[in-house]
Amino acid sequence: MQTIGDLVDQLSVVNIKLFMNQEGIHSEKYKKMTKKQLEKLITTSRSLNLQRNQLIDEINSKISRIVSGEETVIEFEKHKTGGE
């Protein structure tokens, strides 16, 4: 089972990939791209945006389940160290 932290981590990675891909589309390099290269960038952007939306939906759903009590958050015991 994935934690909210796992999902947020995945979302961060997808956001960075999407940003980098969009930079390619909106840069000066765009003017020099072949049609095939541009189509690949656009297809990649669509795929990343879909992943991003799915992760956001999954995070929202998980938070809703936790708040409603349908799902519990595992709490780890605090272990005392020698100084406490």
C-alpha positions in Angstrom: 0.0 0.0 0.0 1.3 3.4 -1.0 1.5 6.2 1.6 0.6 9.8 0.9 4.4 10.5 1.0 5.0 7.9 -1.8 2.2 9.4 -3.9 3.5 13.0 -3.4 7.0 11.8 -4.3 5.7 10.3 -7.5 3.7 13.5 -8.2 6.9 15.6 -7.7 8.8 13.5 -10.2 6.0 13.6 -12.8 5.7 17.4 -12.4 9.4 17.8 -13.0 9.3 15.6 -16.1 6.2 17.5 -17.4 7.9 20.9 -16.8 11.1 19.8 -18.6 9.0 18.4 -21.5 7.0 21.7 -21.7 10.2 23.7 -21.8 11.1 21.7 -24.9 7.9 22.6 -26.6 8.1 26.3 -25.7 11.8 26.9 -26.3 13.6 28.2 -29.4 14.5 24.6 -30.2 10.8 24.1 -31.1 11.3 26.0 -34.4 14.0 23.5 -35.4 12.1 20.3 -34.5 10.8 17.9 -37.1 7.2 17.1 -37.1 8.0 13.6 -35.6 10.0 15.2 -32.7 7.2 17.6 -31.9 4.6 14.9 -32.0 6.7 12.9 -29.5 6.9 15.9 -27.2 3.2 16.4 -27.3 2.5 12.7 -26.8 4.8 12.6 -23.8 3.2 15.8 -22.4 -0.3 14.2 -22.7 0.9 11.0 -21.0 2.6 12.9 -18.1 -0.4 15.1 -17.6 -2.6 12.0 -17.4 -0.2 10.5 -14.8 -0.2 13.8 -12.9 -4.0 13.9 -12.8 -4.3 10.3 -11.7 -1.8 10.9 -8.9 -3.7 14.0 -7.7 -7.0 12.0 -7.7 -5.3 9.2 -5.8 -3.9 11.6 -3.2 -7.3 13.3 -2.8 -9.0 10.0 -2.5 -6.5 8.7 0.1 -6.8 11.8 2.2 -10.7 11.5 2.1 -10.5 7.9 3.2 -8.2 8.8 6.1 -10.4 11.7 7.2 -13.5 9.6 7.0 -11.9 6.8 9.0 -12.2 4.2 6.2 -8.4 4.0 6.2 -6.0 4.4 9.0 -2.6 5.9 9.2 0.1 3.7 10.8 1.8 5.5 13.6 5.2 4.3 14.7 6.1 4.2 18.3 8.6 6.7 19.4 11.6 5.0 20.7 13.5 6.6 23.5 17.1 7.2 23.1 19.7 7.3 25.8 19.3 11.0 26.4 15.5 11.1 26.9 
